[in-house]
Amino acid sequence: MREVREAFARFWPLTHGDRRWLLLVVACVIGAALTETASILLFAELTDHALKAGSLAAFWGPAGAWLAAAVLGAVVGYLGNSLAVRTAERFVLRLRASVFRHVQDLPPHFFQKHRRGDLVERLTGDVEAIEQMVVSGVVGAVSAVFSALFYSAAALWLRWDLALVTFLLAPLFLVAARRFAGRIRTAAQDERTADGAITSVVEESLGNIVLTQAYNRRRAEEKRLDREARAWLRASVRGARASEMYEQFVEVVETLCVLAVIGLGAWEISQGRMSLGQLLAFAAFLGYLYPPVRDLGQLGLTLTAATAGARRLQEILDAEPAVTDPAEPVRKWPVRGRISFHGTSFRYPGAERDSLREVTFTAQPGEFVLVTGPSGAGKSTLSRLLTRFYDPCAGSVRLDGVPLPDMPLEFLRENVTLLPQETLVLHGTIRENIACGRPGATDEEIERAARDADAHDFVRALPEGYGTLISPGTAVLSGGQLQRVAIARAMLRPARVLVLDEPTAGLDALAARRVVQPLRRLVSGRTTVMITHDLTLAPDADRILVVDGGRLVEQGTHEELTARGGTYAQLAGPLPADVPGWGAALGSRSPAGRMRPA
């Protein structure tokens, strides 16, 4: 029960704002229990004075009162159940939003450790399990307690001695619930884990359907799903068996109680100490009493199972964001775009060695800096520090001389735009995908960005134009076209600093050539850091940084580094002379080496 109390205390504050409605639901529950109690007593009176005596005159009074109690109970029950559902769904909405908000602040390595499908399951099934604990559980407990109190009081009022005899069996329900709680908790934990695994397998298989088909992996994927599904099946059956054993045990105990009451009641009637109506009412009260007592035991099992979902959600909520807003942020200023690394070192959480070691360089406003190096050298780590997905372990990263941790994240990311290696696409129209670069952009601004990105013509050629629906993995557009949509998205942002992470990765030579001109427009006038293996743009860079083993080993222009014959010269080799049009696409260079329109 300690885990239940801790989980309840953790999530109960989310009911703030709905607690007055919960009080109203409780009032309705109590009212419904009172009307049920009154109905049973009126049934006893109707039996003794109207049915037994055969008097129609004695029928109308109790019948009218019974009908009134039934109507009142129906109204109160409807209001209570409707409010309970509304309050429960509002809690689910609030909890899911809270967890989702927290997840969006977590660092990239968190998502590398957790399968996407499992996280989806935690945001759906586990959230609903917690609602069963915090909202529905509270309402169910109050309903069961007050119903049991009212029915017990009425049974004691009718025949206190018979009531005490039958009450002796009530603790068996709670003993049985405690007996089965451990098994159900373990099964629930395993079932939740298996649910997440199944969702992950399905999500991964659908996301990699080309790989599955191309490599004849259909049977392998079916086996993966079957393995996880069988784990879920075993856990589900174990939990169902434990719950069913509890239910059947309770049924036997209830039958035993009712038979005892009927037997004792028949003897009492034969002795003239009890009427038939009293016996029927007494049996009815017991029939109504045991379900709430049983529900209390079942509620304990439900709470025990819900702790499995609570534990999985707490694992997410306890994960700390890698970066947060400063307690006292600096005032916003017109950013010029000067970025600098000062003795910067960084190691990913759990890694055995540094990804970057004592890196120092500066990029002046409007300068185009190209960063290259072998795979795994630490190049992409630079982009993650510049956009502050992480803070350095030593040294600092600065924008216009201000350390990045001193400024609000929102302000930083408004002024530092990232064009990631993976072309990210939202499920929506092309217009919506471009507009997410700057919410509120007009159609004219969106189309101007698309023109600058060399995307307008192929978008307009589509049957639905900018209203064409695209999604991750879409076949509507080619890789190069999707990249130009992403470039248009970046062009909408008025950021002074641009970080490009492998902007031509995965594109063939022709597609890469088509994005060079849009890239050139994108970087114009901005401080640009391009991280790439493709050195075709190297001659146009103001400066080239070569990173190897986490260290900055070389820097200079393309000509300087080529003549030096070091790491860069080995990486560069001869430029692809077989690809026509690069020079025309790149245009001429300014005396300082920066790109300018051809």
C-alpha positions in Angstrom: 0.0 0.0 0.0 3.0 2.3 0.4 3.4 2.4 -3.4 -0.3 3.3 -3.8 0.0 6.1 -1.3 3.1 7.5 -2.9 1.6 7.3 -6.4 -1.7 8.9 -5.2 0.2 11.7 -3.5 2.2 12.3 -6.7 -0.8 12.6 -9.0 -3.6 13.9 -6.8 -2.5 17.6 -7.2 -3.6 17.3 -10.9 -7.2 17.2 -9.7 -6.8 20.9 -8.7 -9.6 22.8 -10.3 -12.0 19.8 -10.5 -12.3 19.1 -6.8 -15.5 21.0 -6.4 -17.0 18.7 -9.1 -15.6 15.7 -7.3 -17.4 16.9 -4.1 -20.6 17.1 -6.1 -20.1 13.6 -7.5 -19.6 12.3 -4.0 -22.9 14.1 -2.9 -24.7 12.4 -5.8 -23.2 9.0 -4.9 -24.4 9.4 -1.3 -27.8 10.6 -2.5 -28.1 7.5 -4.8 -27.2 5.2 -1.9 -29.9 6.8 0.3 -32.6 6.4 -2.3 -31.7 2.7 -2.8 -32.0 2.2 1.0 -35.4 4.0 1.1 -36.6 1.9 -1.9 -35.8 -1.4 -0.1 -37.6 -0.3 3.1 -40.6 0.8 1.0 -40.6 -2.6 -0.6 -40.8 -4.3 2.8 -43.7 -2.1 3.7 -45.4 -2.8 0.4 -45.0 -6.6 1.0 -46.3 -6.6 4.6 -49.3 -4.2 4.2 -50.4 -4.6 0.6 -49.3 -7.9 -0.9 -49.6 -10.1 2.2 -53.0 -8.5 3.2 -54.2 -8.3 -0.5 -55.1 -4.6 0.1 -55.1 -2.3 -2.9 -55.7 0.7 -0.7 -52.5 0.0 1.2 -50.6 -0.3 -2.2 -50.8 3.3 -3.4 -48.9 5.1 -0.7 -45.8 2.9 -0.6 -45.9 2.6 -4.4 -45.9 6.3 -5.0 -43.1 6.9 -2.5 -41.1 4.1 -4.1 -41.6 5.6 -7.6 -40.5 9.0 -6.3 -37.4 7.5 -4.7 -36.6 5.7 -8.0 -37.0 8.9 -10.1 -34.9 10.9 -7.6 -32.2 8.1 -7.6 -32.2 8.1 -11.4 -31.7 11.9 -11.6 -29.0 11.9 -9.0 -27.3 8.8 -10.5 -27.3 10.4 -14.0 -25.8 13.7 -12.7 -23.2 11.8 -10.6 -22.1 9.5 -13.4 -22.0 12.2 -16.0 -19.9 14.5 -13.8 -17.7 11.6 -12.8 -16.9 10.7 -16.4 -16.3 14.4 -17.2 -14.0 14.9 -14.3 -12.1 11.6 -15.0 -11.5 12.6 -18.7 -10.4 16.1 -17.7 -7.8 14.5 -15.3 -6.6 12.2 -18.1 -6.3 15.2 -20.4 -4.4 17.2 -17.8 -2.1 14.3 -16.9 -1.3 13.4 -20.5 -0.5 17.0 -21.3 1.7 17.3 -18.2 3.7 14.2 -19.1 3.9 15.2 -22.8 5.1 18.6 -21.9 7.8 17.1 -19.7 8.8 14.6 -22.4 9.4 17.4 -24.9 12.0 18.9 -22.6 14.0 15.7 -22.2 17.4 15.3 -24.0 18.0 13.2 -27.1 19.8 10.4 -25.2 16.6 9.7 -23.2 14.8 8.8 -26.4 17.7 6.6 -27.5 17.3 4.6 -24.3 13.5 4.2 -24.6 11.6 2.7 -27.5 9.2 5.1 -29.1 6.3 2.6 -29.0 6.8 2.1 -25.3 6.7 5.8 -24.6 3.4 6.0 -26.6 2.0 3.3 -24.4 2.9 5.2 -21.3 1.2 8.3 -22.6 -2.0 6.3 -23.3 -2.6 3.1 -21.3 -0.6 4.0 -18.3 -2.2 7.5 -18.0 -5.6 5.8 -18.0 -4.6 3.4 -15.3 -3.6 6.3 -13.1 -7.0 7.8 -13.6 -8.5 4.6 -12.3 -6.5 5.2 -9.2 -6.9 8.9 -8.6 -10.4 9.8 -9.8 -12.5 6.8 -10.5 -10.9 5.1 -7.5 -11.9 7.9 -5.1 -15.4 8.0 -6.4 -15.7 4.2 -6.3 -14.3 4.1 -2.7 -16.7 6.8 -1.5 -19.6 5.0 -3.2 -18.8 1.7 -1.7 -18.2 3.0 1.8 -21.4 5.0 2.0 -23.5 2.3 0.4 -22.1 -0.3 2.8 -22.8 2.1 5.8 -26.4 2.8 4.8 -27.2 -0.8 4.0 -25.6 -2.0 7.2 -27.5 0.5 9.3 -30.8 -0.5 7.7 -30.0 -4.2 8.3 -29.2 -3.5 11.9 -32.4 -1.5 12.3 -34.4 -4.4 11.0 -32.7 -7.2 13.0 -29.5 -6.3 14.7 -28.8 -9.9 15.8 -29.1 -11.4 12.3 -27.1 -8.5 10.9 -24.2 -9.1 13.3 -24.1 -12.8 12.3 -23.9 -12.0 8.6 -21.4 -9.2 9.1 -18.9 -11.7 10.5 -18.2 -13.0 7.0 -17.6 -9.5 5.5 -13.8 -9.4 6.4 -13.3 -12.4 4.1 -13.6 -10.1 1.1 -10.8 -7.9 2.3 -8.6 -10.9 3.3 -9.1 -12.4 -0.2 -8.3 -9.1 -1.9 -5.0 -8.9 0.0 -4.3 -12.5 -0.8 -4.5 -11.9 -4.6 -3.0 -8.3 -4.7 0.6 -9.4 -5.2 -0.2 -11.7 -8.1 -2.3 -9.1 -9.8 0.4 -6.3 -9.3 3.1 -8.5 -10.9 0.9 -9.5 -13.8 -0.1 -5.9 -14.4 3.5 -4.8 -14.5 4.4 -7.5 -17.0 1.3 -6.7 -19.1 2.1 -3.0 -19.2 5.7 -3.7 -20.3 4.5 -6.1 -22.9 1.9 -3.6 -24.2 4.7 -1.1 -24.8 6.8 -3.7 -26.5 4.0 -4.7 -28.9 3.4 -1.0 -29.8 7.1 -0.6 -30.3 7.4 -3.6 -32.7 4.4 -2.4 -34.7 5.7 1.1 -34.9 9.2 0.1 -35.9 8.0 -2.4 -38.4 5.7 0.0 -40.1 8.4 2.7 -40.1 10.8 0.3 -41.7 8.4 -1.4 -44.1 10.8 -0.9 -47.1 13.6 -2.7 -45.2 11.2 -5.5 -44.2 10.1 -6.1 -47.8 13.5 -5.6 -49.4 15.3 -8.0 -47.1 12.4 -10.5 -46.9 12.1 -9.9 -43.2 8.3 -10.4 -43.0 8.6 -13.7 -41.1 11.3 -12.2 -38.8 9.0 -9.3 -38.0 6.1 -11.6 -37.4 8.2 -13.6 -35.0 9.2 -10.4 -33.1 5.5 -9.5 -32.8 4.6 -13.0 -31.8 7.3 -13.1 -29.1 6.1 -9.9 -27.5 2.4 -10.8 -27.9 2.9 -14.1 -26.2 4.6 -12.3 -23.3 1.5 -10.1 -23.1 -0.8 -13.1 -23.3 1.0 -14.9 -20.4 0.8 -11.7 -18.2 -2.8 -11.0 -19.2 -3.9 -14.6 -18.5 -2.1 -14.6 -15.1 -3.9 -11.4 -14.1 -7.2 -12.6 -15.4 -6.9 -15.9 -13.5 -6.1 -14.1 -10.2 -9.0 -11.7 -10.7 -11.4 -14.5 -11.6 -10.3 -16.6 -8.6 -11.1 -13.6 -6.4 -14.5 -13.1 -8.1 -15.5 -16.7 -7.8 -14.4 -16.9 -4.1 -16.6 -13.8 -3.4 -19.6 -15.4 -5.2 -19.3 -18.4 -2.9 -19.1 -16.3 0.2 -22.1 -14.2 -0.9 -24.2 -17.3 -1.6 -23.3 -18.7 1.8 -24.4 -15.5 3.5 -27.7 -15.3 1.7 -28.5 -18.9 2.4 -27.7 -18.3 6.1 -30.0 -15.3 6.2 -32.9 -17.2 4.4 -32.5 -20.2 6.7 -32.5 -18.1 9.9 -35.3 -15.9 8.6 -37.5 -18.9 7.8 -37.0 -20.0 11.4 -37.7 -16.5 12.7 -40.9 -16.3 10.7 -42.1 -19.7 12.0 -41.6 -18.3 15.5 -43.6 -15.2 14.7 -40.6 -12.9 15.4 -40.2 -11.7 11.8 -42.5 -10.8 8.9 -42.0 -11.9 5.3 -41.5 -8.3 4.2 -38.8 -7.8 6.8 -37.0 -11.0 5.7 -37.1 -10.0 2.1 -35.9 -6.5 2.9 -33.2 -7.9 5.1 -32.0 -10.3 2.3 -32.1 -7.4 -0.1 -30.0 -5.2 2.2 -27.4 -8.0 2.4 -27.6 -8.4 -1.4 -26.9 -4.7 -1.8 -24.3 -4.7 1.1 -21.9 -7.3 -0.2 -21.3 -5.8 -3.7 -19.9 -2.5 -2.1 -17.8 -4.6 0.3 -16.6 -6.7 -2.7 -16.0 -3.5 -4.6 -13.7 -2.2 -1.9 -11.7 -5.4 -2.2 -11.7 -5.1 -6.0 -10.7 -1.5 -5.7 -7.6 -2.5 -3.7 -6.7 -4.8 -6.6 -7.3 -2.1 -9.1 -5.1 0.3 -7.2 -2.4 -2.3 -6.9 -2.5 -2.9 -10.7 -2.5 0.9 -11.3 0.8 1.3 -9.4 2.5 -0.5 -12.4 1.4 2.3 -14.7 2.3 4.9 -12.1 5.8 3.5 -11.8 6.3 3.6 -15.5 5.1 7.2 -15.7 7.2 8.3 -12.7 10.2 7.0 -14.6 9.5 9.6 -17.3 8.6 12.4 -14.9 11.7 11.8 -12.8 14.0 12.1 -15.8 15.7 15.4 -15.6 15.9 17.7 -18.7 19.5 18.3 -19.8 19.0 22.0 -19.9 16.5 24.5 -18.3 15.8 28.2 -18.4 18.0 30.3 -16.1 16.6 31.6 -12.9 17.6 35.1 -13.8 17.9 35.3 -17.6 19.6 38.1 -19.4 17.5 40.7 -21.1 16.8 40.1 -24.8 18.9 42.1 -27.3 19.2 42.5 -31.1 21.3 39.5 -31.9 24.2 40.1 -34.3 25.2 36.4 -34.7 28.7 36.1 -33.3 29.1 32.6 -31.9 32.1 31.3 -30.0 33.4 28.1 -28.3 35.8 28.6 -25.4 37.7 25.5 -24.3 34.5 23.5 -24.7 34.4 19.8 -23.6 31.4 17.5 -23.5 30.6 13.9 -22.7 27.2 12.3 -23.2 25.5 10.8 -20.1 26.8 7.3 -19.6 29.5 7.6 -22.2 33.1 6.5 -21.4 34.9 9.3 -23.2 34.4 12.9 -24.2 32.8 13.6 -27.5 34.5 17.1 -27.6 37.7 18.1 -25.9 38.8 21.7 -25.4 37.3 23.1 -28.6 37.8 26.8 -29.2 36.8 28.8 -32.2 34.8 31.9 -33.2 32.4 32.6 -36.1 31.8 36.3 -36.8 28.4 37.7 -37.9 27.7 36.6 -41.5 30.6 34.2 -41.6 30.2 30.7 -43.3 32.1 28.1 -41.3 32.2 24.5 -42.5 32.9 21.7 -40.0 34.1 18.3 -41.2 35.9 15.3 -40.0 35.7 11.5 -39.8 32.5 9.8 -38.7 32.2 9.8 -34.9 34.6 12.7 -34.5 32.1 14.9 -32.6 30.9 17.2 -35.4 27.2 16.8 -34.7 27.8 17.4 -31.0 28.7 20.9 -31.9 25.2 21.4 -33.3 23.6 20.1 -30.2 25.6 22.4 -28.0 24.9 25.4 -30.3 21.1 24.8 -30.1 21.5 23.9 -26.4 20.2 20.4 -26.3 23.0 20.0 -23.9 25.3 22.3 -21.9 29.1 21.7 -22.1 30.8 19.8 -19.2 33.6 22.3 -19.3 34.2 25.6 -21.0 31.4 27.6 -22.6 29.4 28.3 -25.8 28.4 32.0 -26.3 26.2 34.0 -28.6 27.3 37.6 -29.0 29.5 37.0 -26.0 26.7 35.9 -23.7 26.9 32.3 -22.4 24.0 30.3 -23.8 22.8 29.1 -20.3 22.2 32.7 -19.3 19.4 33.3 -21.9 15.9 31.8 -22.2 15.7 28.7 -24.4 12.9 30.2 -26.5 15.0 33.3 -27.2 18.0 31.2 -28.1 16.2 29.0 -30.5 14.5 31.9 -32.1 17.9 33.2 -33.0 19.7 29.9 -33.8 18.0 27.8 -36.5 18.8 24.2 -36.9 18.4 22.4 -40.2 18.9 18.8 -39.0 20.4 15.9 -40.9 17.1 14.0 -41.0 14.5 15.8 -43.1 11.7 16.2 -40.6 8.2 16.2 -41.9 5.0 16.8 -39.9 1.7 15.1 -40.8 0.0 18.0 -42.5 -0.1 20.1 -45.7 3.0 21.4 -47.4 1.9 24.9 -46.3 1.6 23.8 -42.7 5.1 22.1 -42.9 6.7 25.3 -44.1 4.7 27.6 -41.8 5.9 25.7 -38.7 9.2 27.5 -39.2 7.3 30.7 -38.1 3.8 30.3 -36.8 1.5 33.0 -38.1 3.4 33.5 -41.4 1.1 34.7 -44.2 0.6 32.8 -47.4 2.7 35.3 -49.3 5.6 34.8 -46.9 5.3 31.1 -47.2 5.3 31.2 -50.9 8.3 33.6 -51.0 10.2 31.2 -48.8 9.3 28.4 -51.1 10.5 30.4 -54.1 13.8 31.1 -52.4 14.2 27.4 -51.6 13.5 26.5 -55.2 10.4 24.6 -54.1 7.5 26.8 -55.4 7.4 25.3 -58.9 7.2 21.7 -58.0 4.7 22.5 -55.2 2.4 24.4 -57.6 2.6 21.5 -60.0 1.0 19.2 -57.5 -2.8 18.7 -57.9 -3.5 20.3 -54.5 -0.5 22.7 -54.5 0.4 23.9 -51.1 -2.6 22.1 -49.7 -1.0 18.7 -50.6 -0.9 16.4 -47.5 2.4 14.9 -46.6 3.6 12.8 -43.7 6.8 11.1 -42.5 7.8 8.5 -45.1 5.7 10.2 -47.7 6.1 9.2 -51.4 4.5 12.4 -52.7 7.8 14.2 -52.8 11.4 13.1 -53.5 14.2 13.4 -50.9 15.5 16.5 -52.6 12.1 18.1 -52.7 11.5 17.4 -49.1 14.9 18.9 -48.3 13.9 22.1 -50.1 10.6 22.2 -48.2 12.8 22.0 -45.0 15.0 24.8 -46.3 11.9 26.9 -47.0 10.8 26.3 -43.4 14.3 27.5 -42.2 14.1 30.5 -44.4 10.9 31.7 -42.7 12.8 32.0 -39.4 14.5 35.4 -38.9 17.4 33.8 -37.0 20.8 35.4 -37.2 22.6 32.0 -36.7 22.1 29.0 -38.9 23.3 25.4 -38.1 23.2 22.9 -40.9 23.8 19.3 -40.0 24.6 17.3 -43.2 22.2 19.2 -45.4 22.9 17.0 -48.5 23.0 13.6 -46.7 21.1 10.9 -48.5 20.7 12.9 -51.7 22.2 11.9 -55.1 24.5 14.2 -57.0 21.6 15.8 -59.1 19.4 16.3 -56.0 22.3 17.7 -54.0 23.0 20.2 -56.8 19.4 21.3 -56.8 19.6 22.2 -53.1 22.9 24.1 -53.4 21.4 27.3 -54.7 18.6 27.3 -52.0 21.2 26.6 -49.4 23.3 29.5 -50.6 20.3 31.9 -50.3 19.5 30.5 -46.9 23.0 31.2 -45.5 23.3 34.6 -47.1 23.7 37.3 -44.3 23.6 34.7 -41.5 26.3 33.3 -39.3 26.4 29.7 -40.6 27.9 26.6 -39.2 27.6 23.7 -41.7 28.5 20.2 -40.5 29.0 17.9 -43.4 31.0 15.1 -45.0 30.2 16.5 -48.4 33.1 18.9 -49.2 31.7 20.2 -52.4 30.8 23.5 -50.7 34.2 23.7 -48.9 35.8 26.1 -51.5 33.0 28.6 -50.7 33.4 28.5 -46.9 35.2 31.4 -45.1 36.8 28.9 -42.8 36.9 25.1 -42.5 37.2 23.4 -39.1 38.4 19.8 -39.0 37.4 17.8 -35.9 38.9 14.4 -35.2 38.7 12.4 -31.9 36.7 15.3 -30.3 39.5 17.8 -30.9 39.8 20.7 -33.3 42.8 19.5 -35.3 42.9 21.9 -38.2 41.3 25.2 -39.4 41.7 27.4 -42.4 40.4 27.9 -45.9 40.0 25.1 -48.4 43.2 26.2 -50.2 45.3 26.5 -47.0 44.2 23.1 -45.7 44.6 21.3 -49.0 48.1 22.7 -49.4 48.9 21.6 -45.8 48.3 18.0 -46.7 46.9 17.0 -43.3 43.6 15.3 -42.2 41.5 17.7 -44.4 43.5 16.9 -47.5 42.9 13.2 -46.9 39.2 13.7 -46.4 38.8 16.0 -49.4 40.6 14.2 -52.2 39.7 15.6 -55.7 36.5 17.5 -56.0 33.8 15.7 -58.1 34.7 17.2 -61.5 32.3 14.7 -63.1 29.3 16.5 -61.6 28.6 19.5 -63.9 27.3 22.8 -62.8 28.7 23.0 -59.3 30.6 26.2 -60.0 27.6 27.8 -61.6 25.4 26.8 -58.8 27.7 28.1 -56.2 28.3 31.4 -57.9 31.3 33.7 -57.3 32.8 34.4 -54.0 33.3 37.7 -52.2 36.8 38.8 -51.4 36.2 37.6 -47.8 35.2 34.2 -49.2 31.5 34.4 -48.3 28.8 33.4 -50.8 27.1 36.0 -52.8 24.5 35.7 -55.6 25.8 34.4 -58.9 
